[in-house]
Amino acid sequence: MKSTGIVRKVDELGRIVLPIELRRTLDIDVKDALEIYVEGSQIILKKYEPACVFCGSSKDVIHFKDKNVCRNCIHDLESI
């Protein structure tokens, strides 16, 4: 893991501010969703990308009846 040298304090509501440089570098825009992971004593933030419920792919995902399904799996389902 690479240190950025950036330190931020948590405010009274539990929020932190991600510096604009990081948001630009990681292509995080206003209202983008972030997933929160915990690994040991580390908190990991990752830009949320919806993934297919069948194969886990995040490419060409369509939201269908509250589920995310990729075009490849839709094609596979059609051939059943």
Protein Blocks (a to p, Z undefined) as FASTA:
>chain_A
ZZehiacdddfkopacddfklmmmnopaehiacddddehjaccddddddddfklopaghi
aceehiacdfklmmmmmmZZ
